[in-house]
Amino acid sequence: MAALRWLHRRYKWLVAISALLTLGTLLHISQRPPVVKLVRRYRSNEQHANMANWPTPLAQHWRANDEQLAALDTIIHSAQCTTCHSDIDWSHRQQRVVSAARTAWHSYVRDAFGHDDYFPLSHRGSNFTHLGIGYIVADVLDTLWLMGLQEEYKQGRDFLANQVTFDQRGTVSLFESTIRILGGLLSAYHLSGETDTKLLALADDLGSRLAKSFNTTLGIPPETAILRSDGMPFAGVCSTSESSTLQLEFRYLAKLTNNPVYRENVDRIIDVMLNAPKYDSLVPTRIDSKTGQFVGTEISLGSRGDSYYEYMLKQWLQTKQSEVDLRVEYDAAVRGVKKYLVRTSPRQQLTYVGEVVDLDNEPQFSPKMDHLVCFLAGNLALGATNGTHIRNAHLSARDRDDLVLARELGETCAHMYFDTQTGLAPEIAYFALSNETTNQITPNGDILVPLADRHSLLRPETVESFYLLWKLTGEPKWREYGWRVFESIERWAQGEYTSLDDVMVEPPTRRDSVESFFVAETLKYLYLLFDDGDRVPLTQYVFNTEAHPLPIFSW
C-alpha cells in the first residue's frame, strides 16, 4: 500500500507538471504574431516628414558632363574589339592569388581549423558558440572550389558535413550567419553540382533556425538569432542593411527546398520597407521593427546602409528581372544618391559619395566615405548593363549616366589605395570641401584620414568594383589597379595574413586578426578579375554581399 500511495503522489505531480507545460506552450504560441501574407506589394512615394526641414543647398543634382560622356563613348568603342589581347600574363597573376589563398587556408588549418575566429599572430582560434558554427570554413568554401583547390575544398566540406551542428545553445548574428554561412553553403552546393545533399541539409537546418527570427509583428527581425528558440523574438530598432540583406540567400533556399515560407519571410521585410516614407528614396540607417518606419539620424551608403541598395537591384536580377517594383525602387534610390550624396573634390576632382547627417534637426552634408561605399561603383555598372558586356548592352541615357558615375567612383576608390604610403585603403576617408582644407594625406590632395580610421581589414569592396567594371566594360586599367592592390597586400600582409593598424605608415603594424572575407571575397574577386575566361557569368549569377555566387532562376 505504501508503494501504491508513493506512485499515486508521483503520478499527481507528473500530471500537474504536464498541465503546466501544456499551458506554457499554449501561452508561448499565443505570443506569436499572425503571419501576414501581403496580397500585393505596395511601393510608397511618400516623403519622410523630416524632409520639410531640409535646406535647399543639400540638393546638388550630380550629372555626367560632356567630357565624361565622351570618355565613356571611347570605352564603348574600344569594347567592340573582340580580338584585342593583353601582353600581360594574367594567368600567372591569377595563380599568385591562388597561392595566397592556399597559404591563408593552410595557416588557418594549422592553427585554428574549425574555429569561427582566427588570430594569426598568436596561432589560435575561438568560437562564437560553445561548439562553433563553421563560420570561416563555410565562408571560404566556394572560393576553394572556384580556385580548383580540391583537397582543401574536401577538407572544409567534410568538416562541415560531419562535425558542424546548429542544434546547440547560443546566439549568433542573423546577418553575418546568413551572408557568410548560409550563403557559403548554398553557393558551394550549387557550384559543386547540386548533388551534395549534406551541404543542402545543413543549409536547410540553419535556415530553419534563423528563420524563427522573422516571427515578429511586422516580420523585421532582431539583429541576433537564437539557434534553439521559438516564440516571438524581441526586436526594437534594427540596422536597415542587416534587415534588407537576407533576401538573396533565403529566396534561393526556398527555391532549392521548395519551401515558400523562406521566401515569404524575407519578401515581407521588403514589402514593409517599400511601403515606408523615405527621403527621395534614400533611407536612414535604422528601422523601427514595431512601426516599420525608418528612423536614425543619418543616411549613408556605408555601414548599416550599403547593402539595402545593393540587394534592391540584385533581387530584381536574381529572379530574371521579373519583380519590377524592386528595379523601380533601385532606380529612384540612385536618383536620390545623385541628388544629395555625390560631390566632387576641389583639387583632385575626385567624385565621391558622402552622407547626410543630423536628420532630426538641421540636416547637413558630411564628406565622409567608408571603404564599404566602394561597392557602389560595381553595383552601378551592374545596374546599367544588367550584367551584359557594354558591347552588347542597350544603354539608355540613364544607364550611360550611371556608368560614368561608376567609373568616376572606381577612380576615387583607387585613389583611396594609391594615395596612401602603403598602397592600401583606410577603413574611412574624408574629402576636402574647399581649397582651404588642410591635413590631406598627399600634398595638394583631397583625401583626409583621421588617426582612428587608418586601419585596414583587407576589405573587398574596391576590388569587387574593379572586377565588375572590368567584366562589364573590358577596360584594362581595372585589372592593373587590382594587381597593384594585390601587390600591396602581399608586401605588407603576406605570410600570416592579417589586418593592419595604420595604412599611413611603413611598415604598418599588424593586428592579430583576419576577417574571413579576406579569402571569401577579396581574394575571390582578385582571382576572377585576373581570369581570362568567364567562370561566373554575370548574366547567370548574382553575388551576395559576401561574394557568394548564386544562380539566377525563375520561380
C-alpha positions as CSV (number, residue, x, y, z in Angstrom):
1,M,0.0,0.0,0.0
2,A,2.8,2.4,0.8
3,A,4.3,1.8,-2.6
4,L,0.9,2.5,-4.2
5,R,0.5,5.7,-2.3
6,W,4.0,6.8,-3.4
7,L,3.2,6.0,-7.1
8,H,-0.1,7.9,-6.8
9,R,1.6,11.0,-5.4
10,R,4.3,10.7,-8.1
11,Y,1.5,10.4,-10.8
12,K,-0.3,13.5,-9.5
13,W,3.0,15.5,-9.7
14,L,3.6,14.3,-13.2
15,V,0.0,15.3,-14.3
16,A,0.4,18.7,-12.7
17,I,3.8,19.3,-14.4
18,S,2.4,18.1,-17.7
19,A,-0.5,20.5,-17.4
20,L,1.8,23.4,-16.6
21,L,4.0,22.6,-19.6
22,T,0.9,22.4,-21.9
23,L,-0.4,25.7,-20.6
24,G,3.1,27.3,-21.1
25,T,3.3,26.0,-24.6
26,L,-0.2,27.4,-25.4
27,L,0.8,30.8,-23.9
28,H,4.1,30.7,-25.8
29,I,2.3,30.0,-29.1
30,S,-0.2,32.7,-28.3
31,Q,2.6,35.2,-28.2
32,R,3.4,34.6,-31.9
33,P,2.1,37.2,-34.2
34,P,-0.1,36.1,-37.1
35,V,1.9,35.6,-40.3
36,V,0.9,38.5,-42.6
37,K,0.8,37.5,-46.3
38,L,0.5,40.7,-48.2
39,V,-1.7,40.3,-51.3
40,R,0.3,42.8,-53.3
41,R,3.5,44.8,-52.9
42,Y,2.9,48.5,-52.4
43,R,5.7,50.9,-53.1
44,S,5.1,54.3,-51.5
45,N,6.3,57.6,-52.9
46,E,5.6,59.4,-49.6
47,Q,8.4,61.6,-48.4
48,H,9.6,61.4,-44.8
49,A,8.1,64.1,-42.6
50,N,11.6,65.4,-41.8
51,M,12.2,66.4,-45.4
52,A,10.2,69.6,-44.7
53,N,13.3,70.8,-42.8
54,W,15.9,70.1,-45.4
55,P,17.9,73.1,-46.6
56,T,17.9,73.7,-50.3
57,P,21.7,73.6,-50.7
58,L,21.7,69.9,-49.8
59,A,20.5,69.1,-53.3
60,Q,23.4,69.1,-55.8
61,H,22.0,67.1,-58.7
62,W,25.1,65.4,-59.9
63,R,25.1,64.7,-63.7
64,A,27.8,63.4,-66.1
65,N,29.4,66.2,-68.1
66,D,30.2,66.1,-71.8
67,E,33.8,65.2,-71.2
68,Q,32.9,62.2,-69.1
69,L,30.3,61.0,-71.6
70,A,32.8,61.3,-74.4
71,A,35.3,59.2,-72.4
72,L,32.6,56.6,-72.0
73,D,32.0,56.6,-75.7
74,T,35.6,55.8,-76.2
75,I,35.4,52.9,-73.8
76,I,32.3,51.6,-75.6
77,H,34.0,51.9,-79.0
78,S,37.1,50.0,-77.7
79,A,34.9,47.3,-76.3
80,Q,33.8,46.4,-79.8
81,C,37.3,44.8,-80.4
82,T,36.8,41.1,-79.7
83,T,40.3,40.1,-80.9
84,C,42.3,42.5,-78.7
85,H,44.5,40.7,-76.2
86,S,46.8,41.8,-73.4
87,D,50.6,41.1,-73.4
88,I,50.4,40.6,-69.7
89,D,50.4,37.0,-68.4
90,W,47.2,37.3,-66.3
91,S,47.2,33.6,-65.8
92,H,50.4,33.9,-63.8
93,R,49.0,36.7,-61.7
94,Q,45.9,34.7,-61.1
95,Q,48.0,31.8,-59.8
96,R,49.7,34.2,-57.4
97,V,46.2,34.8,-55.9
98,V,45.6,31.1,-55.7
99,S,48.9,30.7,-53.8
100,A,47.8,33.4,-51.4
101,A,44.5,31.7,-50.7
102,R,46.3,28.4,-50.3
103,T,48.7,29.9,-47.8
104,A,45.9,31.6,-45.8
105,W,43.9,28.4,-45.7
106,H,46.8,26.2,-44.6
107,S,47.8,28.7,-41.8
108,Y,44.2,28.6,-40.6
109,V,44.1,24.8,-40.7
110,R,47.4,24.6,-38.8
111,D,46.4,27.0,-36.1
112,A,42.7,27.0,-35.7
113,F,40.9,24.6,-38.0
114,G,37.2,24.6,-37.5
115,H,37.1,27.7,-35.2
116,D,34.9,30.7,-36.0
117,D,37.5,33.3,-35.4
118,Y,41.3,33.2,-36.2
119,F,44.2,35.0,-34.5
120,P,47.1,34.5,-36.9
121,L,49.9,36.0,-34.9
122,S,49.1,34.1,-31.7
123,H,48.3,31.0,-33.7
124,R,44.9,30.3,-32.1
125,G,41.2,30.4,-32.7
126,S,37.9,30.8,-30.8
127,N,34.3,30.1,-31.4
128,F,31.2,32.2,-31.4
129,T,29.2,29.5,-29.6
130,H,30.3,26.6,-27.4
131,L,30.6,24.2,-30.2
132,G,31.3,26.6,-33.1
133,I,29.2,27.1,-36.2
134,G,31.7,26.6,-39.1
135,Y,31.8,30.3,-39.7
136,I,35.1,30.6,-41.5
137,V,35.0,27.2,-43.3
138,A,31.6,27.9,-44.8
139,D,32.5,31.3,-45.9
140,V,35.6,30.4,-47.8
141,L,34.4,27.0,-49.2
142,D,33.2,28.2,-52.6
143,T,36.5,30.2,-53.1
144,L,38.4,27.0,-52.7
145,W,36.2,25.3,-55.2
146,L,36.5,28.1,-57.8
147,M,40.2,28.2,-57.5
148,G,40.5,24.4,-58.1
149,L,41.9,23.7,-54.6
150,Q,40.1,20.4,-54.4
151,E,42.0,18.9,-51.5
152,E,41.4,22.0,-49.4
153,Y,37.7,22.1,-50.5
154,K,37.2,18.4,-49.5
155,Q,38.8,19.1,-46.1
156,G,36.5,22.0,-45.5
157,R,33.4,20.3,-46.9
158,D,34.0,17.1,-44.8
159,F,34.4,19.2,-41.6
160,L,31.1,21.0,-42.2
161,A,29.2,17.8,-43.2
162,N,30.5,15.7,-40.4
163,Q,31.3,17.9,-37.5
164,V,29.1,21.0,-37.6
165,T,25.7,21.1,-35.9
166,F,23.4,24.1,-35.5
167,D,21.4,22.2,-32.9
168,Q,23.1,23.9,-30.0
169,R,22.6,26.7,-27.5
170,G,23.9,30.2,-28.3
171,T,23.1,33.4,-30.2
172,V,24.6,34.4,-33.5
173,S,24.4,37.4,-35.8
174,L,21.4,36.9,-38.1
175,F,23.0,39.0,-40.8
176,E,26.5,37.5,-40.7
177,S,25.3,34.0,-40.3
178,T,23.0,34.4,-43.4
179,I,25.5,36.1,-45.7
180,R,28.6,34.1,-44.7
181,I,27.4,30.6,-43.6
182,L,24.1,30.2,-45.4
183,G,25.3,32.0,-48.5
184,G,28.5,30.0,-48.5
185,L,26.8,26.6,-48.1
186,L,24.3,27.4,-50.9
187,S,27.0,28.6,-53.2
188,A,29.2,25.6,-52.6
189,Y,26.2,23.3,-53.1
190,H,25.4,24.9,-56.4
191,L,29.0,25.2,-57.8
192,S,29.8,21.6,-56.9
193,G,26.9,20.3,-59.0
194,E,23.9,20.5,-56.7
195,T,24.4,16.8,-55.7
196,D,25.9,17.2,-52.2
197,T,22.8,16.6,-50.1
198,K,24.7,17.1,-46.9
199,L,25.5,20.7,-47.7
200,L,21.9,21.4,-48.6
201,A,20.6,19.7,-45.5
202,L,23.0,21.8,-43.4
203,A,21.8,25.0,-45.1
204,D,18.2,24.0,-44.6
205,D,18.7,23.3,-40.9
206,L,20.5,26.6,-40.4
207,G,17.9,28.5,-42.5
208,S,15.0,27.0,-40.4
209,R,16.7,28.1,-37.2
210,L,17.5,31.6,-38.4
211,A,14.0,32.0,-39.9
212,K,12.5,31.9,-36.4
213,S,13.8,35.5,-36.0
214,F,11.3,36.7,-38.6
215,N,8.5,35.8,-36.1
216,T,7.9,39.5,-35.1
217,T,4.9,41.8,-35.5
218,L,6.0,43.1,-39.0
219,G,8.5,40.4,-39.8
220,I,11.5,42.6,-39.3
221,P,14.0,40.5,-37.3
222,P,16.3,41.4,-34.4
223,E,20.0,41.6,-35.2
224,T,20.8,38.4,-33.3
225,A,19.3,34.9,-33.7
226,I,18.9,32.2,-31.1
227,L,19.8,28.8,-32.6
228,R,17.5,26.9,-30.2
229,S,14.4,29.2,-29.8
230,D,10.8,29.5,-30.6
231,G,8.0,32.0,-30.0
232,M,8.2,35.7,-30.6
233,P,11.7,37.2,-30.6
234,F,12.2,40.8,-29.3
235,A,13.2,43.3,-32.0
236,G,13.4,47.1,-31.4
237,V,15.3,49.5,-33.7
238,C,17.3,47.5,-36.2
239,S,20.0,48.0,-38.8
240,T,18.5,48.9,-42.2
241,S,21.1,47.0,-44.2
242,E,21.1,43.9,-41.9
243,S,17.3,43.5,-42.3
244,S,17.4,44.0,-46.1
245,T,20.4,41.8,-46.8
246,L,18.9,38.4,-46.2
247,Q,16.8,38.1,-49.3
248,L,19.1,36.5,-51.9
249,E,20.0,33.7,-49.6
250,F,16.6,32.8,-48.3
251,R,14.9,33.1,-51.6
252,Y,17.4,30.7,-53.2
253,L,17.0,28.4,-50.2
254,A,13.2,28.5,-50.8
255,K,13.8,27.5,-54.5
256,L,16.1,24.6,-53.6
257,T,13.9,23.2,-50.8
258,N,10.5,24.0,-52.3
259,N,9.6,25.7,-49.0
260,P,7.9,29.0,-49.9
261,V,7.9,30.2,-46.2
262,Y,11.6,31.1,-46.6
263,R,10.7,33.5,-49.4
264,E,7.6,34.8,-47.8
265,N,9.5,35.8,-44.6
266,V,12.1,37.9,-46.4
267,D,9.8,39.3,-49.0
268,R,7.6,40.6,-46.2
269,I,10.6,42.7,-44.9
270,I,11.0,44.3,-48.3
271,D,7.2,44.9,-48.5
272,V,7.4,46.9,-45.3
273,M,10.4,48.9,-46.4
274,L,8.9,49.7,-49.8
275,N,5.8,51.0,-48.0
276,A,7.7,53.3,-45.6
277,P,8.2,57.1,-46.3
278,K,11.7,57.9,-47.4
279,Y,14.0,60.8,-48.3
280,D,13.7,60.8,-52.1
281,S,14.0,57.0,-51.9
282,L,17.1,57.3,-49.6
283,V,16.7,55.6,-46.2
284,P,18.2,56.2,-42.8
285,T,20.5,53.5,-41.4
286,R,17.9,52.3,-38.8
287,I,14.3,51.0,-39.0
288,D,11.8,50.5,-36.2
289,S,10.7,46.9,-36.3
290,K,7.4,47.7,-34.5
291,T,6.2,50.6,-36.7
292,G,8.0,49.7,-40.0
293,Q,9.3,53.3,-40.2
294,F,12.8,54.3,-41.0
295,V,14.5,56.1,-38.1
296,G,18.0,57.2,-37.2
297,T,20.0,60.3,-37.7
298,E,22.0,59.7,-40.9
299,I,21.7,58.5,-44.5
300,S,24.8,56.6,-45.6
301,L,25.8,54.1,-48.2
302,G,28.4,52.9,-45.8
303,S,27.9,50.9,-42.6
304,R,24.2,49.9,-41.9
305,G,23.0,51.3,-45.2
306,D,25.1,49.9,-48.1
307,S,23.6,46.6,-49.0
308,Y,20.0,47.8,-48.8
309,Y,20.6,49.4,-52.1
310,E,22.8,46.5,-53.4
311,Y,20.1,43.9,-52.7
312,M,17.3,46.0,-54.1
313,L,19.0,45.6,-57.5
314,K,20.2,42.1,-57.1
315,Q,16.8,40.7,-56.0
316,W,15.4,42.0,-59.3
317,L,18.3,40.3,-61.2
318,Q,18.0,37.1,-59.2
319,T,14.5,36.2,-60.5
320,K,15.2,37.2,-64.1
321,Q,14.1,40.8,-63.8
322,S,10.6,39.8,-63.0
323,E,9.9,41.9,-59.9
324,V,9.6,45.4,-61.5
325,D,8.9,47.2,-58.2
326,L,12.4,46.4,-57.0
327,R,14.0,47.9,-60.0
328,V,11.9,51.0,-59.8
329,E,12.9,51.4,-56.2
330,Y,16.6,50.9,-57.0
331,D,16.5,53.5,-59.8
332,A,14.7,56.0,-57.6
333,A,17.4,55.5,-54.9
334,V,20.2,56.1,-57.4
335,R,18.5,59.4,-58.4
336,G,18.5,60.2,-54.7
337,V,22.2,59.4,-54.4
338,K,23.0,61.7,-57.3
339,K,20.8,64.5,-56.0
340,Y,22.1,64.6,-52.4
341,L,25.2,62.5,-51.8
342,V,27.5,62.8,-54.8
343,R,30.2,65.5,-54.7
344,T,33.5,66.3,-56.5
345,S,36.6,67.3,-54.5
346,P,38.2,70.7,-55.3
347,R,41.8,69.9,-56.3
348,Q,41.9,66.3,-57.5
349,Q,38.4,66.4,-58.9
350,L,37.6,63.1,-57.2
351,T,33.9,62.1,-57.3
352,Y,32.8,60.6,-54.0
353,V,29.6,59.7,-52.1
354,G,29.2,61.3,-48.7
355,E,26.4,61.2,-46.1
356,V,23.5,63.3,-44.8
357,V,23.7,63.6,-41.0
358,D,21.6,65.1,-38.2
359,L,18.3,64.2,-39.9
360,D,16.2,65.1,-36.9
361,N,17.5,68.6,-36.5
362,E,19.4,70.5,-39.2
363,P,20.4,68.0,-41.9
364,Q,23.8,68.7,-43.4
365,F,26.2,67.0,-45.8
366,S,29.2,65.2,-44.5
367,P,32.2,64.4,-46.8
368,K,32.7,61.0,-45.1
369,M,33.1,57.9,-47.3
370,D,33.5,54.4,-45.8
371,H,35.5,51.9,-47.8
372,L,32.3,50.0,-47.8
373,V,30.8,52.6,-50.2
374,C,33.2,51.5,-52.9
375,F,30.8,48.6,-53.7
376,L,28.6,51.2,-55.4
377,A,30.9,51.6,-58.4
378,G,30.4,48.0,-59.4
379,N,26.7,48.0,-58.5
380,L,26.1,51.0,-60.7
381,A,27.8,49.2,-63.6
382,L,25.8,46.1,-62.9
383,G,22.5,48.1,-62.9
384,A,23.4,50.0,-66.1
385,T,24.1,46.8,-68.1
386,N,22.1,44.2,-66.3
387,G,25.2,42.0,-66.3
388,T,25.7,42.3,-70.1
389,H,29.0,43.5,-71.5
390,I,28.7,47.0,-72.9
391,R,29.4,45.8,-76.4
392,N,26.1,44.0,-76.3
393,A,24.1,46.2,-73.9
394,H,21.4,48.7,-75.0
395,L,22.3,51.7,-72.9
396,S,19.7,54.4,-72.1
397,A,20.7,58.0,-71.2
398,R,20.2,57.0,-67.5
399,D,22.4,53.9,-68.0
400,R,25.2,56.0,-69.5
401,D,25.0,58.5,-66.6
402,D,25.2,55.6,-64.1
403,L,28.2,54.1,-66.0
404,V,30.0,57.4,-65.8
405,L,29.4,57.6,-62.1
406,A,30.5,54.0,-61.7
407,R,33.9,54.8,-63.5
408,E,34.4,58.0,-61.5
409,L,33.8,56.3,-58.2
410,G,36.1,53.5,-59.2
411,E,38.8,56.0,-59.8
412,T,38.2,57.6,-56.4
413,C,38.4,54.2,-54.6
414,A,41.6,53.5,-56.4
415,H,43.0,56.8,-55.1
416,M,42.0,55.8,-51.6
417,Y,44.6,53.0,-52.0
418,F,47.3,54.5,-54.1
419,D,47.5,57.9,-52.3
420,T,48.5,56.2,-49.0
421,Q,52.0,55.3,-48.0
422,T,51.3,51.5,-48.1
423,G,49.1,51.4,-51.2
424,L,46.2,50.1,-49.1
425,A,43.0,52.0,-48.3
426,P,41.9,53.1,-44.8
427,E,38.6,52.0,-43.3
428,I,37.1,55.5,-43.7
429,A,38.2,58.6,-45.7
430,Y,37.0,62.2,-45.7
431,F,37.2,64.6,-48.6
432,A,38.2,68.2,-48.7
433,L,35.3,70.6,-49.2
434,S,37.4,73.6,-50.2
435,N,40.9,74.6,-51.3
436,E,41.5,75.8,-47.7
437,T,41.2,72.3,-46.3
438,T,44.4,71.1,-44.6
439,N,45.9,67.8,-43.3
440,Q,45.4,65.8,-46.6
441,I,47.3,62.6,-46.9
442,T,49.1,63.8,-50.0
443,P,50.3,67.3,-51.0
444,N,47.6,69.2,-52.9
445,G,45.4,66.2,-52.5
446,D,41.8,66.0,-51.2
447,I,41.7,62.8,-49.1
448,L,41.9,63.1,-45.3
449,V,42.1,60.2,-42.9
450,P,41.8,60.7,-39.1
451,L,44.0,58.5,-37.0
452,A,41.2,56.4,-35.7
453,D,40.2,55.4,-39.3
454,R,43.6,54.4,-40.7
455,H,43.3,50.7,-40.2
456,S,42.8,48.2,-43.0
457,L,40.7,45.0,-42.7
458,L,41.7,44.0,-46.3
459,R,38.2,44.7,-47.4
460,P,36.8,43.5,-50.8
461,E,34.5,46.4,-52.0
462,T,37.1,48.1,-54.2
463,V,38.4,45.0,-55.9
464,E,34.8,43.8,-56.3
465,S,34.1,47.0,-58.2
466,F,37.3,46.6,-60.3
467,Y,36.1,43.1,-61.2
468,L,32.6,44.2,-62.2
469,L,33.9,47.2,-64.2
470,W,36.4,45.0,-66.0
471,K,33.9,42.3,-66.8
472,L,31.2,44.8,-68.0
473,T,33.4,47.3,-69.9
474,G,36.6,45.4,-70.8
475,E,38.6,48.5,-69.7
476,P,42.1,47.1,-68.9
477,K,43.0,49.6,-66.2
478,W,40.7,48.0,-63.7
479,R,42.8,44.8,-63.8
480,E,46.0,46.8,-63.4
481,Y,44.5,48.6,-60.4
482,G,43.6,45.2,-58.9
483,W,47.1,43.9,-59.4
484,R,48.5,47.0,-57.6
485,V,46.2,46.3,-54.7
486,F,47.3,42.7,-54.6
487,E,50.9,43.6,-54.6
488,S,50.4,45.9,-51.6
489,I,48.6,43.1,-49.7
490,E,51.5,40.8,-50.5
491,R,54.1,43.4,-49.4
492,W,52.5,44.3,-46.1
493,A,50.2,41.4,-45.0
494,Q,51.8,38.4,-46.5
495,G,52.7,35.2,-44.6
496,E,50.4,35.3,-41.7
497,Y,47.8,37.4,-43.5
498,T,46.4,39.9,-41.0
499,S,44.6,43.2,-40.8
500,L,46.7,46.3,-40.4
501,D,46.7,49.1,-37.9
502,D,47.7,52.1,-40.0
503,V,48.0,52.3,-43.8
504,M,49.7,55.7,-43.5
505,V,53.0,54.4,-42.0
506,E,55.7,52.0,-43.4
507,P,55.7,49.3,-42.2
508,P,52.2,49.1,-40.8
509,T,51.7,47.3,-37.5
510,R,49.9,44.0,-37.9
511,R,46.8,43.2,-36.0
512,D,46.3,39.7,-34.5
513,S,43.2,39.2,-36.6
514,V,42.0,38.5,-40.1
515,E,38.4,38.5,-41.4
516,S,37.1,35.5,-43.2
517,F,36.1,37.9,-46.1
518,F,39.7,38.3,-47.0
519,V,39.7,34.8,-48.6
520,A,35.9,34.6,-49.2
521,E,35.7,38.0,-51.0
522,T,38.9,39.9,-51.6
523,L,41.0,37.0,-53.0
524,K,38.0,35.6,-54.8
525,Y,37.3,38.9,-56.7
526,L,41.0,39.3,-57.5
527,Y,41.1,35.7,-58.8
528,L,38.1,36.4,-61.0
529,L,39.5,39.8,-62.1
530,F,42.6,38.1,-63.4
531,D,40.7,35.2,-65.1
532,D,40.8,35.3,-68.9
533,G,37.7,33.2,-69.0
534,D,34.2,33.7,-67.6
535,R,33.9,31.4,-64.6
536,V,30.9,33.2,-63.2
537,P,28.8,34.8,-66.0
538,L,27.1,37.9,-64.7
539,T,24.0,37.2,-66.8
540,Q,23.6,33.8,-65.0
541,Y,24.7,34.7,-61.4
542,V,24.4,37.3,-58.7
543,F,26.9,37.6,-56.0
544,N,25.5,38.0,-52.5
545,T,27.1,40.7,-50.4
546,E,29.7,38.2,-49.2
547,A,30.8,37.4,-52.7
548,H,29.0,34.0,-52.8
549,P,27.7,33.5,-56.4
550,L,24.1,32.3,-56.5
551,P,22.3,31.3,-59.7
552,I,19.7,33.5,-61.4
553,F,16.4,31.5,-61.6
554,S,12.7,31.6,-62.2
555,W,10.1,30.6,-59.5
